[in-house]
Amino acid sequence: MPKTGVFPVFTNKFKIGKDGRASEDESMVPIAEITSFSVSIDGSVQEWTPMDAEGWMKRMTTGKALTVSLSGKLCPGDPGNDYVAGLAWKSGTDCDTKFEWEFPSGAKLEFEAVVSRDRRRGEHGRSPAGVRRDDAWKADVHAGTGNGMKEKRPPQN
């Protein structure tokens, strides 16, 4: 029976394809040390004002964009974390991969993605030279490099 109700945030699971666009099921790996995530869905809206609308504007959503923003700590040796860390200095199609988000209910959202990663050191002006907090990272996963999204829901009993 599918889970229903309210779930803690930590039951969300994220996987990334460590072989980029060529990733198959066996190369989809979890990303260790994710500390937070946020989701945004943006719509592209076209507007026009036809004369017969007597001054009223009409609108139509003509596109959507999904971004999953992940933040975490570096975890050397973890395949997912190492893959994300390695994207810091890459560009173009080297940043394309596959992404999977498993919801607490068991439903999954799978899509081809473009990863935009920045490097954050976590330092501040009061740290003496050579002493710093653990390295941190932030990655924005943008849906859509051509194949759309696939939603998989758990079986209903």
N, C-alpha and C positions, 0 to 999 in steps of 0.2 A: 504494500500500500504506500502511495507517495506521502512524503512528509508535508504537513501544512502548518501554518501558524507563523510565529515570529522566531527568527533564528539569530544566533550570535554571528557577528561579522566574520570571525575567524573560521567559520565553516565553509566559506567560499574557497575554491581551489583554482589556481591558475597554472597553466602549462604553456611552454613555449617550444617551438620546433628548433632544436639545436643545429639542424642542417638547413636552415633557411627555408626557402620555398619548396625545396625537395624533401622536406621532412615527411616521414611516414609515421604511423602510430607508434612504432618502437623508438623513434627519436623525439617524441614529445615528452618533455621532462618538466617536473615542478620547479619553481623558482624559490630557493630558500631565502629566509630572512626578509620577507616582505613585511614592512612595518605598517603600511597604510595603502589604501587605494581609493580612487574616486572615479566616477563615471560621468561623462557628459554626452548628450545627444543633441546635436545642432541640426537645425533645418535650414535649407536654402529656400527662401521665399521670393517669388516673383510677384511684382505688384503692377497693376495697370488701372487706369481710370477711363472706362468707356463712356462715351457721350450719353448713351441711353441709361446709364446708372445714375444720372442726375447728380453728379459730384461725388458719389460714393465710390471708394476704392475697392477693387477686387484683389484677392490674393490667392496664390496657389503654392503649396509646398512642392518643390520640384526636385528636391534631393535631401539626403540625410547623411550625417557624419557621426560616427561613434568613436569616442576616445576613452580608453581606460588608462588612467594615470596611476602608476605604481611607484612606491618609494620603498627603499630597503637599505640594508647594510651589506657590505661586501662579505662574501663567504667563500674564500678561495677553496677550490676542490669540488664545489657543488656544480654539476653540469649546467643547470639552468641559470644560476647566478653568474657563472663564468661566461656563458654565452651573452647575457645582457651586458656584463662589464666589458666584454670585447667589442661591443657596438659603439663605444664612446667616440672613437676616431674614424668610424666608417661612414660612407655616404652612398647615395644611389641605391641600386638594387641589392647591395650588400646588407642593407637594413631591412629587407623584406623577409618575412618568415610566416609561420603559421602560429596561431594562438588559440587557446582553449580556456573557457571559463566555465567551471562546474559550480552550479548554484547549490545551496543547501538542500533543495528539494530533489536533487539528482539530475535536473535538467542541465543541458550543456549548450553553450554557444561557441561554435567553432568558426574561425574566419582567417583568411589571409590578411596579413597586417604589415604595416610599416612601423618600425620602432625608432623613435627619436629619443636618444638617451643623453643625459648630461651628467657630468661628473661633479660631485659635491664632496668636499673634504670634511666638512663639519668643523672646521677650525674657527676660532674667533680671536680677536685682538689680544685677549688676555693670556693666550697659550704661549708658554716659553718655546723657543726654537727647539724642534725635535720632539715635542710632546704634543700629541693631538688626540682627538677622539677617533673612534673607528671611522674608516671611510664610509661614505653613504652615497647612494645613487638615486636617481629619479628617471623613470622611463615612461614615455607616453606611447601607448599602443593604439595606432589609428587603423580602424577597420577599412578594408577595401583595397585590394590591389588587383581586382578583376573578377574573382569568383564568387563574390557575395558571401552571405552568412548562412550557416546551417544550424538549425535548432534541433536538439534531440531531447525529447521529454522521456522521463521514466515511464515504464508501462503502467497503465491504470488497471487496477484489480476490481 
